[in-house]
Every structure is written in structure tokens, then in C-alpha cells.
Amino acid sequence: MKKTVRVAMVQDNFLVGDIKGNADKIINLSRAAKSKGADLVMFPELALVGYPPEDLLYRPGFNAQVVDQLARIQSQLNDIDVLLGMPDRVGEKLYNAAVWLRNGERIASYHKQALPNYSVFDEARYFKTDSQSVVVEFKGVKFGLAICEDVWEKQSLADAKAAGAEVMLVLNASPYHVGKYEERLDVLAQRGRENHMPILYLNMVGGQDELVFDGESLVVNGEGKPVSRAPAFETFIDYVDVTASQVQPVEKRDVIALREDEAIYKALVLGVRDYVYKNGFIGVVIGLSGGVDSALTLAIAVDALGADHVHAVMMPTKYTADMSLEDARAEAEILSVQYDIIPIESVFEEFLSLLAGVFAGKEADATEENIQARCRGVILMAISNKTGRMLLTTGNKSEMAVGYTTLYGDMSGGFAPLKDVSKTRVYQLCRYRNALGNVIPERVLTRPPSAELRADQCDQDFLPDYDVLDRILELSVERDMPMKDIIAMGLDKSVVEQVTTMVQRNEYKRRQAAPGVRITRRAFGRDRRYPITSGYRRNL
């Protein structure tokens, strides 16, 4: 009779730097898993310290806490096997490790072999590589160990197989972007088939600054076919019975793959919730304009935090249309948030009066528009300071890309939920959210978008149509395609040159922007790093 190991795959949310809190979670969840019959409890990559810990790894006190809390885990979990991710210092070298504990002792340590150093990853900055395969036998089953990027390269799993592994346990901190789950599934299916080995792939869940980890942990069999999938964007424990040749989830369930807009919306909600609460804020304040971006931001905030923790403020001027006032009030009432109207016309006029002498002889231009935006920024930041609520900015990726934003105005704030969401995607997400329950008035989705900073203003007075703009931005920013190649695809030469030039010129603004949830392959922030001062221009 084949021996069976019941593995608890703990897909959970670990706070970077909260080493004691993470250790408490590891201890408590391990005990809970044992009570449900687990023999082995798995935790994600670097679960003890959270991911990514970045330069905290350079601090001696941080590493001392790792040692102390590991000792505490060992002393309290001496009756169940535990596999957890943590930084492991050996002499002068630091490794990204998977540590196997049994009877209060460390019986094996695997060091990550493939260190990602691209996109949002900087692991080569902190860790050393290792080439040693580790296989642990438990109740007659030989388990090979791997960590995240190792699976994306063939050699690590092939070496583990050669060392005698029958089943692979893979700890991960794999952040979300559109299409990421399908990419993982393809790679795991390929590795399973290549090595004729089942793979238990455990991923982290939760928001950490710009990154959101979606979970969606996977189990594939030796034929590369998925047999279990954990929910997306939720904490979850998946119990899997493992023999030397088979893997079988304890509870069969249907986990339906999320549609793209549904997955993005859930990522935004989780990113906002974790950023606000993990940073100690009691809620958020939002400038509500009656436009589509602030409407979507409001809906995300309420879904993330609850209506009682959201304060919306409308700050009209003479340029604010009646329908903007009506729609903003409707949004606030539908979502039951605190709502205030603070007119800024008198403040704006006072600024113009103060500057009249300096501006004498000069025509009105974007300067006066920006003053309005900055009046609003001052008011919203004052409310944020007084109430302890974080200010959420409402700008989208399209605006951030070309600089259609005001420094110290609508860019003011602590977090930007839509920073990586194009304008066209904003409309799609609004439609998705309204399908769950109508919270955004239809007129908001059909009227021409406007900043309402001067009379009869429309975004398209300054920008190309958003469908054209967003296509160019996708090719230029997310795919890094040269202008000549974009033009060769049939896009207008003058428009492509205009857009790419605007993107390059506005790097200085983006460098001062609030962080925001990353949902695409290449967001403004961690994984797109361009100099502010540069003589480079992409030549045709």
C-alpha cells in the first residue's frame, strides 16, 4: 500500500518586515492545519519576512529577528513538519531559502538557484545563488524543493529529478499581472510533463506597495495536468494527499477562472485595502469630480475598505458642469459614503489676485488650470492630515504617461489605484463594476471626458482619442517598441511622435507620483526605470 502525505498549502498574506507577526501566523496556521490532518504544512517564498523585503535585508537587526523567530517557530512546532520560506545567512552569504523543520529541528535547507533580476525583481542585489538540489524523504515520499524562478528554468527540476525527487514542492512569491496565471500554468504543465513529476506550486497572496500577489496556487500531476487550483486574491489552505506518484486534493471543488476585468478589479481592491491598512491609515479621502476616474476610484475604495472608511469631497469652480455635480452626488449617495462639497472659486480667484502683478501682460494658459488643481490638492491633503485618512489620487495610466496631470494638484496623495490602468480599461472596469450593482451613473460613461479647468474643455483638445493613445502607449511603454515599428503598424506618424515625446518629457512627473497597483507587464514604477535627465530620443 502506498504511503500518503497530506500537505497543507497555506496561501496567505504576509506583511514585509513584520517578522514576529509572520511567525505568529506560521505557528497558528500550522496548528490549525495539523488539527485537520495535515502531515506537512507549506508556506510561501520568504513568508517569514514578507516579499520583497528589499534593503531591510541589509539591516543586522532584521536578520537577528529572523534567527530569533525561526527558533521560536521550531520550539512551538515540534509535532508537525513545516516547510517555509526565509532568508538564510551562511557565513557572509545570504540565500533565499526553503527550510524544512521536523521535531523542532532544521532537517534541510534549499537555496534558490535562479535569482530573477528583471522587471520588478532585484534578487541578485541581495542573495547568492546555489546549485545544490535538495530532496527530503517523508513517509516514503521523496520531495524535491524549488523556489519560484527555479521552475521557469528547466535545469533545477531536472536536477532534482536526477537526485531522486518524486514530487516537487515549490514556494513562490509571484506577483500578478494580466495573463500571469496562464503563463504559470503553461510552465508548470511543461515541467510536470518533462520530468513526469507532480508539482505543488504555492503562491503568496496580498498587496505590497505596487505589487499584488494573486495566490491562485496550483497542483499539477505527472502528466502536467492541473488537479487543483486555489482561489484568486484570497487567503486559502489547500489540502492535498500526495503519494510517490499521485497528487489528489482532499476536497474537490470548482474554481472558475476569473475573467480579465474581474481579475484586474479584484487586484485593485486588494492592493488598496492592503496598502491603506498595512500602512496604518483608518480610511481614505477622495476628490470626486463627477468624472469616470474618480467614480471608479470611489467604487474600488468602498469595495476595499467599506463605506464608513471613505470620505468623498467635491470641489467645484465656475467651470464645473451641473451634471458633474449631480453625478458626483449620485455616486456618493449610492455608495453611502461621507460626502462634502467645498467650492474653491473664491480661493482660486484669490490666488489670481495675488499673482496679478507677476502675471501682468501674459495670456491665460495651463498655469491657471493648474492653480485650480493645486487648490484642490491642498484641501484634500488638509483633510487627510486632520482625519488620518490617506488621500487616494484618481489619475490613470494614460494621463500619467503623457503628463496630463498636475504636480502637487491632482497628483497629490499617498496611493494611486488607477496608476497602471489605461483610460480605455477604466471604462471597461466601470462596466464590470456596474454589472455587479449599478454604482456609476450611465452619463459618466457616455459623456466626453473633461478636466473642467476652463470653459468647454475636453480631453481630446489636448490628447489623441483614447483608443489610439492607449494603443500607442501599450506598444511604446509596455512593449518598448521603437517609434518606427509602431508607425509601421499603420498608426499615424505625427501622433506616434507626439505621444512618445510626451512620455519621455514627463518622466520627472512620474518620478514624483504616488505608488499604485501594478496590473500590466510593465507599469510606471519598479519595472520601468528611465532617467529624468537625458539627451536620448528614439530616432525614426
N, C-alpha and C positions, 0 to 999 in steps of 0.2 A: 504493500500500500504506500502511495506517495505521501510524503510528509508535506504539510501545508503551513505556510507562514501567513498570518493575517497582518497586512500592512495598513496602517492609518496614514493617509496622505493629507497632511494638515495645510490647507490653502488658507493662509491668514495674513493679517495686516500688521507689519512690524514697523515701529517708529524708529527712524535713524537716530542713533545716539542714546536712546533710552535703554541702555543695556540691562539694567535691573528689571525694568518693566517687561522687556522682551523675555528675560529669563523667567520671570513670573508666569508669563503666558506659556512658555515652553513646558514648565513644570505642570501647570494646571491642565493644559490640553493633553499632555501625556497621560496624566492620571485619568482624565475623562475617557481617553481612547482605550486605556487598559481596562476600564470598567465595562467597555463594550467588546472586549475580547481581543484587542489588538496585541500582537506579539512584538511588533516593531512600529515605532512612530517616526515619520519623516517630517522634517521642517525645511523650508526653502533655503536658497543660497543666502549666506550671511544673515540668517534670521536673527542671530544673537545681537547683531549691531544695527540691523536695517540696511537697506540698499538704496542708493550708493552712499557709503559713509564719507567719501571724498577725503579732504585733508584732516578730518578728525583722526584718521589713521596715523598721522604724524605725531599725535599728542601722547606722551608717555602715560598720562593719567587715564586716557581712553583705553589703551592696551592693558593697563593694570586692572581696570574694571572687567575686561574680557576674561582675564585669568581668574579673578575672584568669582565672577558669576558662573563661569564654567564649573568651578569647584563646587559651588552651591547646587547647581543642577545635578552634578554627579552624586552629591551626598543625599539628595532628596529623591532621585530616580534610580534606585538600585534594584528595582524589581521588574524593569521592562527595558528592552533595547530601544535606544534613541539614536537617530541619525540627524544631525543638524549642521547648518552652515555657519561658519565663523572665520574671522581672520586668525591665522595660526603663525605665531612668530617662532622661528627656529634659528637660534643664533642671531645673526644680523639680517636674516631674510624673513620677509613676510609673505605668507601664502593665503590665497583664497581657498579655504579648506572645507571638506565634508568630514565631520568627526563622528565616529560610531562609538557609542557608550553602552557598556554592559556591566551590570553588577557594580555600578559606581566607578568603573574604570574605563579609560580610553583604550579600546582594543584595536582601533585602526584610524588612520588619518589619510585622507586622499587630498592631494593638492591639484588644483585646477591646472590643466595643461595648456589650454588655448585661451589667452587673455585678449578679449576684444579691445581694440584701441581705435575705434572709428565711431562716427555718428555721435551718440550720447555717451559713449563708453570711454573711460580713461584708465582701464585697469593696469596697463603696463606702467603707469605712473606710480603705482603703489605696490604691486605684487610681483613676485618672481614666478617663473614657470617651473614645472616639474614634468618628468616624463615617466614616472613610475605608476604602473597600473596597480590597483588595489582590489582584491577580491576577498569578501568575507563570507564564510560559510555559517549558516544559521539554520538549525533544524533540517539539515540535509540539503538545503538550497544554497547555491553559490551565487552571491550577489556581487556584481561589478558596480563600481561607483564612478560617477561623472558629474560635472558641474556645467550647466548652461552651454556656453560656447563650444565645449568639447563635442557636443552632439552634432554641431554644424560642420565639423571636420571628421572625415572618415576614420582617421588613424586611432583616435582614442578608444572608440568602441571596438575596433578590430583588435587592438592590443589587449583590451580587457577580455575579449572572447578567447584570444590565444592563451591568456593567463588562467583560463578555466571558468570564466563567468558564464552563468546560465540565464541570469536575469539582470537587467541594468536598472539601477536607481539613480535618477538624475535630479539634482537640486537646481532650481532656477530662480532668477530674478529677471524676467523677460518683459520689458515694457511694451505697452500697447501702441500700435498704430494701425491704420486701416489696412486690413488684409493680413495682419500678423498671425492670427490663428491658423489660417490656411497655409501660410508658409511653414509654421511649426509642424503642422500635421503632415505636410509633404516630406519634410526632412525626417521626422520620426518614422514614417512609413518606410522610407528608403533604408534607414539604418536597421529597422527591425528585419526587413527582408534580406539585407546584405549579410547580417550576422545570425539570422534565424534565432533571434533572441527577443523575448518580451521586454518592453521598456515602460517603466513607471516614471512619468515626467511631471514633477511637482513644481508649480509656479506660484509666486507671491501674488498677493492682491493688495490694492491700496494706492493712494496718491502720495507722491513725494516730490515736492516742488513742481517742476514742469512735467515730471513723468507720472504716468498712471499704469499700474500693473493690473492686468485684467484677470489673473487667475487662469481659468479655462485649462486646468491641469488635465493631462491626458494619460491614458494607458493604451498601449498598442501590443498586440500579440506577436508571436514569432513570424507571422506572415505579413506584418506591417499593417494589420487592420485595427482600427480603433475599437476597443471594447468598453471604454468608459471615458466620460468627459465631465469635469466639474463645471458648475455654473460660472458665467462671466460676471466679473465685478462684484462678487460676493464671497464672504468667508464660508468655508465648507470643509468638511472632513470626508474624504472618500475612503471607504474600507475595501481593500482588495485582497482576495485569497490567492496566494502565489505558491505554485509548485515549481519543480525544476524545469518544467516545460510549458506550463499554462498559467494564465492570469485570468481571474474572474471577479468582477465586482460583487460584493456581498448583496447589495441591493440594486436590482435592475431598475432603471428609470429612463425616461425620455428627456434628454436635454436638447432642446431645439436651438440650432444655431441662430444667433441674432442677425437680423437684417442690418445693413451697414449704418443707416441713420440711427437705428435703435442702439447699436453698439457705441457709436460716437456720443450720443446723448447720455448714455449711462457713464461713459468715461468722463464727460464734462461734469456730471453731477458728483461722481465720486471724487474727482480732482478738486472741486470747490469745497466739498464737505471736509476732506482731509486737510486741505491747506488752511482753511479757516480754523478748524478746531485743534489741529495739531500745533498751530501757532498761538493758541491761547485766546482767540477772539470769541466774543459771545454771539456774534452775528455779523451782518453786513449792511452797508448803506449803498444805494444805487441811485444814480441820476437818471430819472425816467424822462424820455423826450417825446414819447408818442411814436417813435420810430421802431424799426424792426429789430435792431441790435439790442437796444435796451429792453425791449419786450422779451426777447429770448433770454437775455441775461437774468431778468427778473424770474422767469419761469424756472430756469436752472437753479437759481438761488433758493427758491421756495421748495423745490423738489429735494434739494440737497440739505437744507437746514430747517425747514418748516417756516410757515408764515410768520410766527411770533418772533423770529430771529432776522427778519428782513424789513428794512426801512427804505421806502422809495420817496424820492424828492423830485418834484417838477419845478424848474426854474425858468419861467417864460420871459421873453422880451417882446417888443412890438413885432418882431419877425416870426414869432411862434403862431402857427395857424390854429384856428379854433378846433379843427379836427385833431390836432396833436394833443391839445388839452383834453378833449373828450376821450380820445383813445387811451391816453395815459391813465386817466381816472378810471376808465373801464377796466384796464389791466390790473390796477391796484385793487379795485373792488372785487373782481372775480377771484383774485388770489388771496384776498383778505389780509393784505399787509398794511402796516402803518404807512400813511401817505400824507405828505405835506407839499403845499405849493408856496414857493418863495420867489416872488418876482424879482428880477435883477435889473430891470430897466433903469431905475434910479442910480444903482451902483455903477452900471455901465456908463451912464451919462456923466457921472461924477469923475470917472477916470478920463473920459474925453475932455472934460473941462480942465482937469489938472494938466493934461498933455497938450492943450490947445496951443500954447506958445511954442512948444517944441515941434509940433506938427504943422505949424503955420506954413501955408504955401504948398503943402503936399496933399495929393489926392487920396481919398479914402481907398483902402485896399484890404488885403488879408489881415493887416495889423488890427483893424477894428474888429474883424471877425474873431481873431484870436483873443482879444481882450474879453469878449463875452465868454468864451470857453474858459478862460482863466478865472473869471469871476465865479463861475460855477465850480471850478476846481477848488478854489479857496473855501467856498461854503461847504462843499461836501467833505473836504478834509477837516474842517472845523467840527462838523457833526461826528465824523469818525473819531476825532480826538476826544470829544466830550462824552461820547456814548460807549466807547470801547468796541465799536463795530468797524470791521475792516471795510474800506471802500473798494468795491469792485468796479473796474473800468469796463466799458462796453464795446470798445473798438474791435474790429475783426481783422483777419489776416490781410485782406485786400487793402484796407486802409493803411495798416501798419507797413505793408510792403512799399507803397508809393508815397508815404508821408502825408496822407490825407488825415492828419491828426494834429493836435496842438500840444506841444510840450508844456507841462505844468497847467494844462487845461483838461481836456477830456482824457489825456493820458495819465492824469493823477490817479493814484490808487495803489493798493497792495497786491492785487491779483487781477489777471485778465482772462476770464473764462473763454473768450472767443478769439484769443490771440492767434491760434492756429486754424481758425475756421474761416474759410473764404466766404465772401458775401453770398455767392450762389448757394453755398452749403447752409448758410444761415437761414435762407428761405426754406430749404428742404427740411431743416430741423424744426422750424416753426410748424410746418405742415405735419411733421411726425408728432410733435407735442400736442397739437390741436386734435389729432386723431385719438389721443388718449383722453381728451377732455378739452373743450374749447376754452383757451385762456388768452389767446391773442386775437383781437378783432380782425376780421377779414380785410377791412380797409387798410390796416397796417401792412398787409401783404400785397396789396394791389396798387397802392399809391406810389408815385415816383419817390425814391429816397432823396432826402434833403437834410443838410446840416442846419438849415433855418438860421443862418447867421447874417443874411442880408435878404432883401426883397426878391421874391420869385426865384430863389436859389434851387438848383437841382444838382445832385452829384455828377451827372453826366455833362454838366457845364465844364467840369474840370477833368473828368476821367472818361476813358472809353466805356462803352457798355460793359456791365459787369461780367457777362458771359465771355466776352472777348478778353477783358482784363484778367479774369481768373484763369483762362486757358493759357495765356502768356505767362502768368505767374507760376502755374503748375510746371510748365516746361522750363522756365528760367530758374526759378528758386528751388523747386523740389527735385528737378531732374538735372539742373545745372547745364542746360543745353545752350550752346552759343547762339547769338542772335541770327547768324546766317542760316543755321539749321532750322530755327523757328520760322524764319521768313520763308524758307524753302517748303514749309508745310502748308503754305498758302495764306499766311497771316500778313496783314498789311505792314509793309516795311516801316513806314513812318510811325505807326502805332507801336510796333515792337521796339523801335529805337526810343520812343518816348517813355514807354513803360520801364524798360531795362535801365535807362538813365535815371529815372526817378527812384528805382530801387537802390541803385548804387549811391545816389546823393543822400539818401535818408538813413543810412546806417547809423549816423550819430543819434537820431531819434530812437531807433530801436534799441540801441545800447542803454538808453535811459528808461526803457519801458519796464513795466511790471512783468513778472513771470506769468506764464499762462499754460494751460493744459496742452500737451503735445498730442496730436491725433494723426498727423501725417508722417510720412517717411522723413521729412525734413522741415522742421519748424524753425522759426526765428528764436535763437537762444542757444542751448547746449550744443546742438549739432549743426549749426551754420555760423561759422566764425570768420567774419571778414573784417579787415582793418577799416577804421573810420577814415583815417588819412591815407589816401592812396592816389597815385597817378595813373592807375590801371583803368583802362576802359576796354570792354570787349570789342575788338575790331571786326568789321564785316569781312 
